[in-house]
Amino acid sequence: MRIVLQRAKNARVTVDGRSVGEIAHGLVCLVGFTEGDGELEIRWMADKLIHLRIFEDEEGRMNRSLLETGGAILSVSQFTLYGDCRKGRRPNFMAAAEPGIAKDLYHRFNEELRCRGVPVETGIFGAMMEVSLTNDGPVTLTLESKEG
């Protein structure tokens, strides 16, 4: 499981010109799955994500978590996170989980976040989406559930 996250002042995802998910403050998470991902990865990643101290405290230091700041998550499925561009000129997506499995994992991940008290907005799995955000910082990080 792989997530590219961006700390955001606001964010929105649209499909066919219609807003389907929007947050005011929190994290935009581009979420991808690979073969072998399951419940263990989902729980580990949810825990890591909501407790990661990347929001500023009163002194301007990154010392507060998403839970401490009352932020939300805009979760967007992103199979292209597993694109391999090492050979040729076209990315190879063979490492991405099969769509049916990835869809179930994605929905389960979002539900895990909600169960932990985090407001979660989403895009639409498999749709062509437009994501817009105001990156706060900017702060952009990559989380991996497995070693390289």
N, C-alpha and C positions, 0 to 999 in steps of 0.2 A: 504494500500500500504506500502510496506517495501523495503528499499534499504540498502544493505551493501556496503559501498563505501571505496575504498582504494586510497590514493594519490599515483600516480605512475609517475616514470620518463619515463617509456615506457610500452606498453602493446599490446598484440595481442591475437586474438581469431582465432582458426583454426577449420575447419570441414573437416574430411576425409583427413587430411594432407595439406589442402589448406587454406591459410590465407584469412579470410573473413572480418576482421576488425582490424585496428591497429592505435594506437596513439603514439605520441612522449612524451607528457607531459600533465598531467591532472588527471582525475579520472576514475577509473574502478568502474562501478556501477552494482552490481548484483541486479536485479529488480524483485520483486514478487508482485502479486495482490491477494486480497481476495474478498469474496462476499461483494457487496455494494460499491466497489471502482468505481469511475467515474471521471468526468471532474473536480470536485472540488478538489479531491485528487491529480490529475495529475498537475493542475495549482499550488497548494500549494507546492507540492514536487519539481517541476521544479524551482520555485522561491527560495525555501530554498536551494536547491542544488547549484545553480549557484552563490548565494550570501554568502554562508557559508565561513567564514574567517578561512581557514585551511592551507593556503599557506604562506610561510615565507616572511617577508619583508626584507629590507636591514639590519635590526638588528637581524635577525634570529627568530623573533617572528611570531607566526601564526596570521597574521593580514591582509592577502590579500585573495580575493575571486578568484574563477575560472575565472570570467570575467576580473578581474584586471590583471591576469597573462597571459591571452590569451591561456589558456589550453583547451583541448578537453575532450570529454567523450567517453569511451568505454562502451556501454550499453549492458548487457547480461541478457536475460530473465532467471529467476531462481525460478520456482515454489517450489523448496525444501525449500525456506526461510520460508514457512508456514508449514513445517513438525513439527508434534507434537511427541516428543519422551518420553513423561511422562509415558506412559504405554507400557508394553511389550518390545520387542526387535526390532520391525520394526516400522519405522516412519509412522505416519498417516498423509496423505496429504489432508484430508477432508476440511481444512480451505482455501486451495488454490482455486483461481477462476477457473471456468470451462475453459478448453483450448481455446475454440473459443472466449469467452469474454476476457480472459487474453491476447490473441494475439492482439485483437483490441485495448485494453488499452495500451499495450506495444508499438505498433506502434504510437498511439496517443501521448504517453508520449515523445517518441523520436522526434516526429514532434514539440511538444511544446518547447522542448529544442532548436531545430534548429531555430524556430521562434524567440527565444530570443537571437539569434546570436552566439550560441555555436556549434562548429563543433562536430558532433556525428557520431561515427562508431558503428556498432552493430555486434552481432552474428546472428545466424539464429534461429528464434523461433522454439522450439521443437526439434532441432537437438542435437545430442551428440557432445558437444563442448569441446575443450581444451583451457583454458585461461592461459596465462603466462604474468607475469608482474614483474617489478622491483618496489617494494613498497618503496616509498620515505618517510623516517622517522624512522620507519614505522608509518603511520597514517591510522587507520582503524576505521570507525564509522558506527553506525546503525541509519537510519532515519525511523521514523514511522509517517504515516499520521494520525493515530488515536491513542487515548490513549489505553495502554496496554490491 
